[in-house]
């Protein structure tokens, strides 16, 4: 079994956070898999910048100094796509604009990400995860719900570290940067003609 990966992540501003959560909530309302079903305090919209089995204290200090000055970064989220042979992860891709590519390359250099790793520069596909463990029978319905959202800009304002071994997250940097948003703000309605309804027992 692959060991859990330490990660460096970017979180969006309040508007971007709410826009992603609206998609999570629409999937729940349609009785479909969604990241909204995970109640952990650390469960918030984010993109993973780099990941590694271990990040040592010196690397954490270097990340703390190097990454926050590169934020905020505004990029466009684009198409919904599907990862994995099944059960699937359903994600919304984020463009690899030059400022975001530079941040990924810097973080990868600090941590020493191998060239063949999925978060290495040139291989990295930044994305916002919307649902995990989506079975083939639910996939078309999930994609239909998410089609209500079009491409739009999203601004990433803070970097965080995630340690899966201790299940702890913490912000990188201070210095006047916006704090991590609340993990469970008030949901917003999807951009459709009416609320989406679901029935039956929710599936995680």
C-alpha positions, 0 to 999 in steps of 0.5 A: 500500500502506498504511504500517505503523502505529505502535501503543499496545497493552495486554497482559494478566497471566499468567493472561490471556496463558495463556488466549489462548495456549491458544486459539492452541495449540488451533488449531495442534493442530487443524492450523488457522491460529493466531497461535501460528505466528508465532515473533517475540519481540514476538508476544504476546496484546494489544489495540491501543488506538490506531494512527497512521503516526507517533508523535513523541518528545513524544507518546511521553513523554506516553503514558509519563506518562499511560497506566500510572497507568490500569492495571490494567483488568479487562474481559470478553472475549466473542464470537469474530467475524470481520474482513475479506472474506477471508482473515479475521482471527478475533478475540475481542472485548473489552468497551469498559468505561468505564475502557478507553474512557477510556484509548483516548480519552486515547491517541487525544487524545495521538497525534491519531488522526483521528475516522474512524480505526478506533481513534478513540473511538466507532469502536474495537473492542478485540479479541484476535486469535486467527488471521489469513489464515483461508480460507473452507474453514477458518473453520467449523473455527476457530470450532468449536475456539474455541467451547470457551472461554466469556466470562471476565474478563481483566486488562490490566496493562501498556501497550507501544509497537510500532514495525513499522518497527524491529520493536521493542516497549517497555513504557510506564512503570515505577514498579512496574508488572508487566513484559511477560510472556514472549513464549513461556511454557509452554502450557496445555491447552484446557478440553475433554474431551481434547486436540485433534489435527491432521494434515497440514502446518500452514497459517499 
